[in-house]
């Protein structure tokens, strides 16, 4: 998105938090790809992290990431259709990495 719509990305970057709500927005956020259930959320964002973000979602489609090892298997044991019933949800949060003040000072001194 940084390359596709730099102005929107810059506007989002000015926020302290962006909230994505809903199954469709979640699927757009992770590119509508069939990720492994245990692929980290940060990997599935594919570099999209203009600021801190949270995704609130009722699972209604068979796309999900960021689950713990074995978690999906346990859910399939409980309900084979757990990904499409709308009875399960996720809250996923990513904090944008920040540069410490020490690193900024060190880099500034190195440049002199």
TAJOGI-V949925 format. One record per pair of residues at least 12 apart in sequence whose C-alpha atoms are under 10 Angstrom apart, sorted by the first residue. I is the first residue (numbers start at 1). J is the second residue. Records with the same first field share a line. If there is no record, write none. Layout:
# TAJOGI-V949925
I->J / J
This chain:
# TAJOGI-V949925
1->46 / 47 / 48 / 49 / 50
2->47 / 48 / 49 / 50
8->50
9->48 / 49 / 50 / 51
10->50 / 51
11->50 / 51
12->49 / 50 / 51 / 52
13->49 / 50 / 51 / 52 / 96
14->50 / 51
15->50 / 51 / 52 / 53
16->50 / 51 / 52 / 53 / 95 / 96
17->50 / 51 / 52 / 53 / 54 / 93 / 94 / 95 / 96
18->49 / 50 / 51 / 52 / 53 / 54 / 55
19->52 / 53 / 54 / 55 / 56 / 93
20->53 / 54 / 55 / 56 / 57 / 91 / 92
21->54 / 55 / 56 / 57 / 58 / 91
22->55 / 56 / 57 / 58 / 59 / 60 / 89 / 90
23->55 / 56 / 57 / 58 / 59 / 60 / 61 / 63 / 64 / 86 / 89 / 90
24->57 / 58 / 59 / 60 / 61
25->55 / 56 / 57
26->54 / 55 / 56 / 57 / 58 / 59 / 63 / 64 / 90 / 92
27->57 / 61 / 62 / 63 / 64
28->45
29->44 / 45 / 46 / 48 / 55
30->42 / 43 / 44 / 45 / 46 / 48 / 63 / 64 / 65
31->44 / 45 / 46 / 63
32->44 / 62 / 63 / 64
33->63 / 64 / 65
34->62 / 63 / 64 / 65
35->62 / 63 / 64 / 65 / 66
36->63 / 64 / 65 / 66 / 67
37->62 / 63 / 64 / 65 / 66 / 67 / 68 / 69 / 70 / 71 / 72 / 73
38->64 / 65 / 66 / 67 / 68 / 69 / 70 / 71 / 72
39->64 / 65 / 66 / 67 / 68 / 69
40->65 / 66 / 67 / 68
41->64 / 65 / 66 / 67 / 92 / 93 / 94
42->65 / 66 / 92 / 93 / 94 / 95 / 96
43->65 / 66
44->64 / 65 / 66
45->94
49->94 / 95 / 96 / 97
50->96
51->94 / 95 / 96 / 97 / 98
52->93 / 94 / 95 / 96 / 97
53->92 / 93 / 94 / 95 / 96
54->91 / 92 / 93 / 94 / 95
55->90 / 91 / 92 / 93 / 94
56->89 / 90 / 91 / 92 / 93
57->86 / 88 / 89 / 90 / 91 / 92
58->83 / 84 / 85 / 86 / 87 / 88 / 89 / 90 / 91
59->82 / 83 / 84 / 85 / 86 / 87 / 88 / 89 / 90
60->81 / 82 / 83 / 84 / 85 / 86 / 87 / 88 / 89
61->81 / 82 / 83 / 84 / 85 / 86
62->81 / 82 / 83 / 84
63->83 / 84
64->83 / 90
65->90 / 92
66->90 / 92
67->90 / 92
75->88
